[in-house]
Amino acid sequence: MKKAYLLIAFATLMFSSMEIALKMAGASFNPIQLNLIRFFIGALVLLPFAIKSIRRNTDLTPRLADFAIFALTGFMCVIISMSLFQIAIVVDEASTVAVLFSSNPVFALIFVVLILRERIARAEIISTVVSIIGLIVIANPAHLTNPLGLTLALLSALTFGLYSVISRFGSVKLNYDGITMTCFTFFAGSLELLIIAWVSKITVVGSFLRSVGLTDFANIPILRGINLAHLPILLFIGVLVTGGGFAAYFMAMEITNVSTASLVFFIKPGLAPILATLILHEKIVPTTIIGIVIILIGSTLTFISNYRRTHLPIRQKTAD
């Protein structure tokens, strides 16, 4: 059990430092380029774990048709959600983006009901409502200071929640575990992003993207800026944050259970702003602090509900 909590602690630290590291690297790289680099490196880190998992699962036979699902999850995660996320970090503070993105489980829960038609517990409904209140407090609609950053961060969280539901459906349908599904999602998304980068270099395409204000998507660089000076931050983001963070999270889940491993996402909204203040010297306004506390309360309700459901005796479950 000690190993599980060490893995959870590592994953929490990596995920909580993600926005900070990306903010620091953003000054030297195109945001879409940085997205491509980190997910490709992350996929390489996860690959040995995925191969081991596939070999261990004797009932699993990977098929070429499976990559249709990976293409979809890669598109939703890497192309849509993480591109919005990366641009949000560029235009807004890392602490704000970190907290708003941590709301993605709220959106995932909504999509579970709308798409998978699953019933959710009363505690999860209450948690969702509380978390939404926390988001509204942070957004502070009456005094919006950065509506673009706020919108991008929320859209990133929303689309990541949708990706989570699609990934869950694909995992059950294809019989892949979480780490394998994530590995191939990262590979597929990186390949799709590489194709987009190549297309963006076509003169007509680049000119059109600039004309509609999508400058970051025009003539996307691939290798520019990768040198010894930038190698440490790129390796930290790709190997430790993206690859190592997800690997530790899924390994902790295998040792314990989903509810215990989910502590990672419940601690992140509180830890990430503290790290942003210490490292980037970002100021946290009172409404953001209040919103963080409200979201942590909502997250705690979900965790307690999941924990009780997971550890409920079989006889009591049957009786219910």
C-alpha positions as CSV (number, residue, x, y, z in Angstrom):
1,M,0.0,0.0,0.0
2,K,3.0,2.3,0.7
3,K,4.0,1.9,-3.0
4,A,0.5,3.0,-4.1
5,Y,0.6,6.2,-2.1
6,L,4.1,7.0,-3.3
7,L,2.8,6.6,-6.9
8,I,-0.2,8.8,-6.1
9,A,2.1,11.4,-4.5
10,F,4.3,11.4,-7.6
11,A,1.4,11.6,-10.0
12,T,-0.2,14.4,-8.0
13,L,3.0,16.4,-8.0
14,M,3.6,15.9,-11.7
15,F,0.0,16.8,-12.7
16,S,0.0,19.8,-10.3
17,S,3.2,21.2,-11.9
18,M,2.0,20.6,-15.5
19,E,0.6,24.1,-16.1
20,I,3.7,25.7,-14.5
21,A,6.2,23.8,-16.7
22,L,4.1,24.4,-19.8
23,K,4.0,28.1,-19.0
24,M,7.7,28.2,-18.6
25,A,8.3,26.4,-21.9
26,G,5.7,28.4,-23.7
27,A,8.0,31.3,-24.1
28,S,10.4,29.3,-26.3
29,F,7.9,27.1,-28.3
30,N,4.8,27.4,-30.4
31,P,2.0,26.0,-28.1
32,I,0.8,23.5,-30.7
33,Q,4.4,22.4,-31.3
34,L,4.9,21.9,-27.5
35,N,1.7,19.8,-27.5
36,L,3.1,17.6,-30.2
37,I,6.5,17.1,-28.5
38,R,5.1,16.3,-25.0
39,F,2.5,13.8,-26.1
40,F,4.9,12.0,-28.4
41,I,7.5,11.7,-25.6
42,G,4.7,10.7,-23.2
43,A,3.6,7.9,-25.6
44,L,7.1,6.6,-25.8
45,V,7.3,6.5,-22.0
46,L,4.0,4.6,-21.7
47,L,4.8,2.1,-24.5
48,P,6.8,-0.4,-22.4
49,F,3.9,-0.5,-19.9
50,A,1.4,-0.9,-22.7
51,I,3.3,-3.8,-24.3
52,K,3.6,-5.5,-21.0
53,S,-0.1,-5.2,-20.4
54,I,-1.0,-6.5,-23.8
55,R,1.3,-9.6,-23.4
56,R,-0.3,-10.2,-19.9
57,N,-3.8,-10.1,-21.3
58,T,-4.1,-13.4,-23.2
59,D,-7.7,-12.6,-24.2
60,L,-6.6,-9.5,-26.1
61,T,-5.7,-9.5,-29.8
62,P,-4.9,-6.0,-31.1
63,R,-6.5,-5.4,-34.5
64,L,-6.0,-2.7,-37.1
65,A,-9.6,-1.7,-36.7
66,D,-8.9,-0.7,-33.1
67,F,-7.0,2.3,-34.3
68,A,-10.3,3.9,-35.4
69,I,-11.1,4.4,-31.7
70,F,-7.5,5.5,-30.9
71,A,-7.8,8.1,-33.8
72,L,-11.0,9.4,-32.2
73,T,-9.6,9.6,-28.6
74,G,-6.3,11.1,-29.9
75,F,-8.2,13.7,-31.8
76,M,-10.4,14.6,-28.8
77,C,-7.6,14.6,-26.2
78,V,-4.4,15.8,-28.0
79,I,-5.8,17.9,-30.9
80,I,-8.9,19.5,-29.3
81,S,-8.7,19.5,-25.5
82,M,-4.9,19.8,-25.0
83,S,-4.5,22.4,-27.8
84,L,-7.1,24.6,-26.1
85,F,-5.4,23.9,-22.8
86,Q,-2.0,24.9,-24.1
87,I,-3.3,28.1,-25.6
88,A,-5.2,28.9,-22.3
89,I,-1.9,28.6,-20.4
90,V,-0.3,31.1,-22.8
91,V,-3.0,33.7,-22.4
92,D,-3.9,33.2,-18.8
93,E,-2.3,32.4,-15.4
94,A,-1.2,28.8,-14.8
95,S,-3.0,28.7,-11.5
96,T,-6.3,29.7,-13.0
97,V,-6.0,27.2,-15.8
98,A,-5.0,24.4,-13.4
99,V,-8.1,24.9,-11.2
100,L,-10.5,25.3,-14.1
101,F,-9.1,22.2,-15.9
102,S,-9.4,20.2,-12.8
103,S,-13.2,20.5,-13.2
104,N,-13.1,18.0,-16.2
105,P,-14.5,15.2,-14.0
106,V,-17.6,17.3,-13.6
107,F,-18.1,17.5,-17.3
108,A,-17.2,13.8,-17.6
109,L,-20.0,13.0,-15.2
110,I,-22.5,15.0,-17.2
111,F,-21.5,13.2,-20.4
112,V,-21.7,9.8,-18.7
113,V,-25.4,10.6,-18.1
114,L,-26.1,12.1,-21.5
115,I,-24.1,9.6,-23.7
116,L,-23.8,6.3,-21.7
117,R,-27.1,6.8,-19.9
118,E,-25.7,5.7,-16.6
119,R,-27.3,6.5,-13.3
120,I,-25.2,8.5,-10.9
121,A,-25.4,8.6,-7.1
122,R,-27.0,11.5,-5.2
123,A,-23.6,12.4,-3.7
124,E,-22.1,12.8,-7.2
125,I,-25.0,15.1,-8.2
126,I,-24.4,17.2,-5.1
127,S,-20.6,17.2,-5.8
128,T,-21.2,18.3,-9.4
129,V,-23.5,21.2,-8.3
130,V,-20.9,22.3,-5.6
131,S,-18.1,22.2,-8.2
132,I,-20.0,24.2,-10.7
133,I,-20.7,26.8,-8.0
134,G,-16.9,26.9,-7.3
135,L,-16.2,27.4,-11.0
136,I,-18.7,30.3,-11.1
137,V,-17.0,31.9,-8.1
138,I,-13.6,31.6,-9.8
139,A,-14.9,32.9,-13.1
140,N,-16.6,35.8,-11.3
141,P,-18.8,36.8,-14.3
142,A,-19.5,40.2,-12.9
143,H,-15.8,41.1,-13.1
144,L,-14.2,39.1,-15.9
145,T,-10.5,40.1,-16.3
146,N,-9.5,37.5,-18.9
147,P,-12.6,36.1,-20.7
148,L,-10.5,34.4,-23.4
149,G,-8.3,32.4,-21.0
150,L,-11.4,31.5,-19.0
151,T,-13.3,30.3,-22.0
152,L,-10.3,28.3,-23.4
153,A,-9.7,26.6,-20.0
154,L,-13.3,25.6,-19.6
155,L,-13.6,24.4,-23.2
156,S,-10.4,22.3,-22.6
157,A,-12.0,20.8,-19.4
158,L,-15.3,20.1,-21.2
159,T,-13.7,18.4,-24.2
160,F,-11.3,16.4,-21.9
161,G,-14.4,15.2,-20.0
162,L,-15.9,14.1,-23.3
163,Y,-12.6,12.4,-24.2
164,S,-12.6,10.6,-20.9
165,V,-16.1,9.1,-21.6
166,I,-15.2,8.1,-25.1
167,S,-11.9,6.6,-23.9
168,R,-13.8,4.6,-21.2
169,F,-16.3,3.3,-23.8
170,G,-13.4,2.3,-26.1
171,S,-11.5,0.7,-23.3
172,V,-14.5,-1.5,-22.4
173,K,-15.3,-2.3,-26.1
174,L,-11.7,-3.1,-27.1
175,N,-10.6,-4.7,-23.8
176,Y,-7.6,-2.4,-23.3
177,D,-6.6,-1.2,-19.8
178,G,-6.2,2.5,-19.0
179,I,-2.5,2.7,-19.5
180,T,-2.6,1.0,-22.9
181,M,-5.6,3.0,-24.1
182,T,-3.8,6.2,-23.1
183,C,-0.5,5.2,-24.7
184,F,-2.1,4.6,-28.1
185,T,-4.3,7.7,-27.7
186,F,-1.1,9.7,-27.3
187,F,0.5,8.1,-30.3
188,A,-2.5,8.6,-32.5
189,G,-3.0,12.3,-31.4
190,S,0.7,13.0,-32.0
191,L,0.5,11.6,-35.5
192,E,-2.6,13.6,-36.2
193,L,-1.0,16.7,-34.9
194,L,2.1,16.0,-37.0
195,I,-0.1,15.8,-40.1
196,I,-1.7,19.1,-39.1
197,A,1.7,20.7,-38.7
198,W,2.7,19.6,-42.2
199,V,-0.5,20.9,-43.7
200,S,-0.1,24.2,-41.9
201,K,3.1,24.8,-43.7
202,I,1.3,25.0,-47.1
203,T,1.4,28.7,-48.0
204,V,-2.3,29.0,-48.8
205,V,-3.3,27.2,-45.6
206,G,-1.0,29.3,-43.5
207,S,-2.2,32.5,-45.0
208,F,-5.9,31.5,-44.4
209,L,-5.2,30.6,-40.7
210,R,-3.5,33.9,-40.1
211,S,-6.4,35.8,-41.7
212,V,-8.9,34.2,-39.3
213,G,-6.8,34.9,-36.3
214,L,-5.4,31.3,-35.8
215,T,-1.8,32.4,-35.9
216,D,-0.6,29.6,-33.6
217,F,-1.9,27.0,-36.1
218,A,-0.2,28.6,-39.1
219,N,3.2,27.1,-40.2
220,I,3.5,25.1,-37.0
221,P,7.2,24.3,-36.3
222,I,8.2,20.8,-35.5
223,L,11.8,20.7,-34.4
224,R,12.6,24.4,-34.1
225,G,13.9,25.4,-30.6
226,I,14.8,21.9,-29.6
227,N,18.4,22.2,-28.3
228,L,20.5,21.4,-25.2
229,A,19.3,24.6,-23.4
230,H,15.6,23.6,-23.7
231,L,16.2,19.8,-23.3
232,P,15.7,19.7,-19.5
233,I,12.3,21.4,-19.6
234,L,11.1,19.3,-22.6
235,L,12.2,16.1,-20.8
236,F,10.5,17.1,-17.6
237,I,7.3,17.8,-19.4
238,G,7.4,14.8,-21.7
239,V,9.0,12.1,-19.6
240,L,8.0,13.0,-16.0
241,V,4.8,15.0,-16.3
242,T,3.0,13.5,-19.3
243,G,4.5,10.0,-19.4
244,G,5.5,9.4,-15.8
245,G,2.5,11.1,-14.3
246,F,0.0,9.0,-16.3
247,A,2.0,5.8,-15.7
248,A,2.1,6.4,-11.9
249,Y,-1.6,7.2,-11.9
250,F,-2.6,4.0,-13.7
251,M,-0.2,1.8,-11.7
252,A,-1.6,3.2,-8.5
253,M,-5.1,2.4,-9.8
254,E,-4.1,-1.2,-10.4
255,I,-2.6,-1.6,-6.9
256,T,-5.6,0.1,-5.2
257,N,-8.8,1.1,-6.9
258,V,-10.2,4.0,-9.0
259,S,-11.5,6.0,-6.0
260,T,-8.1,5.9,-4.2
261,A,-6.1,6.8,-7.3
262,S,-8.5,9.7,-8.0
263,L,-7.0,11.5,-5.0
264,V,-4.6,12.9,-7.7
265,F,-7.3,15.0,-9.2
266,F,-8.8,16.1,-5.9
267,I,-5.5,17.4,-4.5
268,K,-4.5,19.2,-7.8
269,P,-6.9,22.2,-7.5
270,G,-5.4,23.0,-4.1
271,L,-1.7,22.2,-4.8
272,A,-1.3,23.7,-8.3
273,P,-2.1,27.3,-7.3
274,I,0.4,27.1,-4.4
275,L,3.1,25.9,-6.7
276,A,2.3,28.6,-9.3
277,T,2.6,31.2,-6.5
278,L,5.9,29.8,-5.3
279,I,7.5,29.3,-8.7
280,L,5.9,31.8,-11.1
281,H,5.0,34.3,-8.3
282,E,1.4,34.5,-9.5
283,K,-1.1,36.3,-7.3
284,I,-4.2,34.5,-6.3
285,V,-7.2,36.7,-5.7
286,P,-9.7,36.1,-2.9
287,T,-12.5,34.8,-5.2
288,T,-10.1,32.2,-6.6
289,I,-9.2,31.0,-3.1
290,I,-12.9,30.7,-2.2
291,G,-13.6,28.9,-5.5
292,I,-10.8,26.5,-4.9
293,V,-12.1,25.6,-1.4
294,I,-15.6,25.1,-2.8
295,I,-14.3,22.8,-5.6
296,L,-12.2,20.8,-3.1
297,I,-15.4,20.3,-1.0
298,G,-17.1,19.0,-4.1
299,S,-14.2,16.7,-4.9
300,T,-14.2,15.4,-1.3
301,L,-17.9,14.5,-1.6
302,T,-17.2,12.5,-4.7
303,F,-14.2,10.8,-3.2
304,I,-16.2,9.8,0.0
305,S,-19.0,8.5,-2.2
306,N,-16.6,6.5,-4.4
307,Y,-14.7,5.1,-1.4
308,R,-17.9,4.0,0.4
309,R,-19.2,2.4,-2.7
310,T,-15.9,0.6,-3.4
311,H,-15.5,-0.6,0.2
312,L,-19.2,-1.4,0.8
313,P,-19.7,-5.0,2.0
314,I,-21.2,-7.3,-0.7
315,R,-24.2,-8.1,1.4
316,Q,-25.0,-4.4,1.9
317,K,-24.6,-3.8,-1.8
318,T,-27.0,-6.6,-2.6
319,A,-29.5,-5.3,-0.1
320,D,-29.4,-1.8,-1.6
